[in-house]
Amino acid sequence: MIRFIAMISEKTGNLLLVTIVLVLFSQLTASELSTDPKKVLEFADHLFKTEDFLRAAIEYERFLFLSNSDNDTILFKIGLCHQFRERYDYAGQSFSRIIAQDDSKLVSTARIALLYNHYKLQDWVAIQEFAYENDTEFYYYYLASLYRDSISVNINGFNNITDDSLRSALMDIEQRRSHIRRKSPVFSSILSAIVPGLGKTNIRRPGDALFSFGMTSFAGLVTWQAFKANLLITGIVSSGITLSFYLGTIYGTYVGTILYNESLNDKLIEKLEQYNPVLKNPYWQSWQKK
């Protein structure tokens, strides 16, 4: 190290640069400077246990580089490090590297971990494109279909569920889902165009419907009275207000109908979330004890 610093000093003649290098080296521990894979791994495990997950992930990656390997256990720990620091994209990359190893004993766990991290990222497309193989994997597939409001769900998936309680719960939710009657945003908007606020009764919002009808009617009445009394400026202003109320009611009905349809699915999703198998039995608990 001294020769290295002397070389910098000789070539640059910059005392400040030498000072910075000294400070940086002084802050590094022996484990962080070591190129012995065994010591690097011990240090990484220490960081993992103390929940210094960012540094732990870096040290685990350094171990893989120094040992020139793709150790599945270390890859899984790297994935957990990123998951615990809520970098689910990086976590997914590590778990994917394990899945690519056909001979790894951690493939099944890594598959669930990958799906869980997709779930945290709300990457529903990736989950639905993932070919499910067991109950837990099908659960995430079905959850993604609810979030995407997908109509097509493979019914055979329900029949292949081995957990009776989970199969019963999912089939009950699917049955409720099949009976959902969604409203047409266009039809609701047309109703509000005919009678201001009428479309909002179609999505069970009578209070909003009455308010929209009342405000639009009142503004229209003021406009009519203004023109009747030859108050041209007042009539023009109030007609603009009337038009804004009228168009706003139509647009609000359209958006409100979309939100109404989404809320129907949200209730099913809230119920389904109660059966999340990973949250009931977290795959990372045993790793935290190691």
Secondary structure, DSSP 8 states (H G I E B T S, - for coil): -HHHHHHHHHHH--HHHHHHHHHHHHHS-HHHH---HHHHHHHHHHHHHTT-HHHHHHHHHHHHHHHT---HHHHHHHHHHHHHTT-HHHHHHHHHHHHT-TT-TTHHHHHHHHHHHHHHHT-HHHHHHS---SHHHHHHHHHHHHHTT-S---THHHHT---HHHHHHHHHHHHHHHT-----HHHHHHHHHHSTTHHHHTTT-HHHHHHHHHHHHHHHHHHHHHHHTT-HHHHHHHHHHHHHHHHHHHHHHHHHHHHHHHHHHHHHHHHHHTT-HHHHS-TTHHHHT-
